[in-house]
Amino acid sequence: MLNVRRSVIAVTVAIGLAAIAGPAAASPPTGHGVLHSPHGSYRGHSPGDWMAQWWSRALSGPADESNPVIAGGCVLVERVAIHYNGADCTLPPGTAIYEMLFSTECSTVEDPPFHADNAAEAEACGRANSGVATALDLRVDGGPWLHLLDDDFGAVMPFTRVTLPEDNIFGLPAGSMSFGGYGYGALINPLPSGRHTIDFRPAGEGASPPTHAVITVR
């Protein structure tokens, strides 16, 4: 569930997709072997840092197939694959996978209610919009569904500066912007060589359709 102004980013940056049905949230699988600890950093970055990196690449790219949020796929950063739109990816062994499940970013260049002049305002803005998610369910290799709509998987994005290009995904004037916010994410531990699947099933206002990604490690 990728929340942009409480909307879904799709290939055409579509607005207002219908919500999908899903099971009620349950206790998260804290300590589950598939996931990195939701409380710890990974390769020197906090969960909020990884979420901000996801957004930085989406915001700093033009609204075309060079933007990973439109094209989908994986962007490799420090042996972590930042995964976009539930797309298939081929990864080298030893690569963890960052799944941004749901988030709202708020910035210095957007109009209210998504305007924020500083980190505190951006966090408050993001949290105010987090209630639209009602389920964030993930499973790896057909295993049990992991119910990740829980504070353990919530993260505050640091206030981050990027440059908006011409023809950006928001259709705003090009120039510098700072953003932050709040959302939910999960880091999947490195998978062994071979073919794997990641299924994601969100629910709530503006939820994206379920995704089924094939991840090949070789």
Secondary structure as the mmCIF struct_conf table of DSSP 4:
data_model
#
loop_
_struct_conf.conf_type_id
_struct_conf.id
_struct_conf.beg_label_comp_id
_struct_conf.beg_label_asym_id
_struct_conf.beg_label_seq_id
_struct_conf.end_label_comp_id
_struct_conf.end_label_asym_id
_struct_conf.end_label_seq_id
STRN STRN1 ASN A 3 VAL A 4
TURN_TY1_P TURN_TY1_P1 ARG A 5 ARG A 6
STRN STRN2 SER A 7 VAL A 8
TURN_TY1_P TURN_TY1_P2 VAL A 11 THR A 12
HELX_LH_PP_P HELX_LH_PP_P1 LEU A 17 ALA A 19
HELX_LH_PP_P HELX_LH_PP_P2 PRO A 23 ALA A 25
TURN_TY1_P TURN_TY1_P3 THR A 30 GLY A 31
TURN_TY1_P TURN_TY1_P4 GLY A 33 VAL A 34
STRN STRN3 LEU A 35 LEU A 35
TURN_TY1_P TURN_TY1_P5 PRO A 38 HIS A 39
BEND BEND1 GLY A 40 GLY A 40
STRN STRN4 TYR A 42 TYR A 42
TURN_TY1_P TURN_TY1_P6 ARG A 43 GLY A 44
STRN STRN5 HIS A 45 HIS A 45
HELX_RH_AL_P HELX_RH_AL_P1 PRO A 47 SER A 60
BEND BEND2 GLY A 61 GLY A 61
STRN STRN6 PRO A 62 PRO A 62
BEND BEND3 ALA A 63 ASP A 64
TURN_TY1_P TURN_TY1_P7 GLU A 65 SER A 66
BEND BEND4 ASN A 67 ASN A 67
HELX_RH_AL_P HELX_RH_AL_P2 PRO A 68 ALA A 71
STRN STRN7 GLY A 73 VAL A 77
TURN_TY1_P TURN_TY1_P8 GLU A 78 ARG A 79
STRN STRN8 VAL A 80 TYR A 84
TURN_TY1_P TURN_TY1_P9 ASN A 85 GLY A 86
STRN STRN9 CYS A 89 LEU A 91
TURN_TY1_P TURN_TY1_P10 PRO A 93 GLY A 94
STRN STRN10 ALA A 96 SER A 107
BEND BEND5 THR A 108 GLU A 110
HELX_LH_PP_P HELX_LH_PP_P3 ASP A 111 ASP A 111
TURN_TY1_P TURN_TY1_P11 PRO A 112 PRO A 113
BEND BEND6 PHE A 114 PHE A 114
STRN STRN11 HIS A 115 HIS A 115
BEND BEND7 ASP A 117 ASN A 118
HELX_RH_AL_P HELX_RH_AL_P3 ALA A 119 ALA A 128
TURN_TY1_P TURN_TY1_P12 ASN A 129 ASN A 129
HELX_RH_3T_P HELX_RH_3T_P1 SER A 130 VAL A 132
STRN STRN12 ALA A 133 VAL A 140
TURN_TY1_P TURN_TY1_P13 ASP A 141 GLY A 142
HELX_LH_PP_P HELX_LH_PP_P4 PRO A 144 TRP A 145
STRN STRN13 LEU A 146 HIS A 147
BEND BEND8 ASP A 150 ASP A 150
HELX_RH_3T_P HELX_RH_3T_P2 ASP A 151 PHE A 153
STRN STRN14 GLY A 154 LEU A 164
HELX_LH_PP_P HELX_LH_PP_P5 PRO A 165 PRO A 165
TURN_TY1_P TURN_TY1_P14 GLU A 166 ASP A 167
STRN STRN15 ASN A 168 ASN A 168
TURN_TY1_P TURN_TY1_P15 ILE A 169 PHE A 170
HELX_LH_PP_P HELX_LH_PP_P6 LEU A 172 PRO A 173
BEND BEND9 ALA A 174 ALA A 174
STRN STRN16 GLY A 175 ILE A 188
HELX_LH_PP_P HELX_LH_PP_P7 ASN A 189 PRO A 192
BEND BEND10 SER A 193 SER A 193
STRN STRN17 GLY A 194 GLY A 204
TURN_TY1_P TURN_TY1_P16 GLU A 205 GLY A 206
HELX_LH_PP_P HELX_LH_PP_P8 ALA A 207 PRO A 210
STRN STRN18 THR A 211 VAL A 217
#
